[in-house]
Amino acid sequence: MKISDNCYVEIHYTLNNEGNEVVDSSQGGEPLPYIHGRKNIIPGLEQALEGRVAGDKFSVTIKPELGYGERDEDKVSIIDAESFAGFDKIEEGLLCQIEGEDGQPQLVTITHIDEEEGEVTIDANHPFAGQILNFSVEVMQVRAATEAELRDGLTG
């Protein structure tokens, strides 16, 4: 069966950055499951998987506009360190969830801590925003998604 909309797909992948460093991988763990055509994965990877079959192995380079988008410096802000009072410990590079201005949870990376001023710089860009992504992919399974998967999505 070829990968097309509403297919349940499992892939193993390794993601390298432009410096050829591995920054994410499913190798050594469970394959990544997703429903094709439902925007569960970045657009460039979904496009590269279209029409593939179980057993296919390939590499693809994805530019930011089809990955996690360009960096947006408006998503970088300085907040009062008191906002992290409930955290055991904070440090630069820490990925954490805070309450956004709209009251919704927001994933941010702490990029700088100024203890003297009591300020923390946070970045709400995706960690891979603005980066060219190099994926090595192996398609492990392709089948028609069940009615429950199409209705409820994947909950694994």
Number of C-alpha atoms within 10 A of each C-alpha: 12 15 23 21 14 18 22 21 24 19 22 20 20 16 20 18 16 12 8 10 10 13 12 12 17 14 12 7 8 10 18 17 19 21 25 22 17 13 10 13 17 15 16 18 18 19 14 15 22 14 11 17 19 17 13 13 15 14 14 15 18 19 17 18 15 16 20 22 17 16 18 13 10 9 12 17 13 15 14 13 16 11 12 14 10 7 9 6 8 15 12 13 14 14 17 16 13 14 12 12 8 7 8 10 12 13 17 23 20 20 17 16 18 12 9 6 9 11 16 22 18 23 22 22 20 16 15 16 18 17 18 20 23 22 20 15 22 21 21 17 19 22 17 18 19 13 10 9 16 15 9 9 15 14 6 5
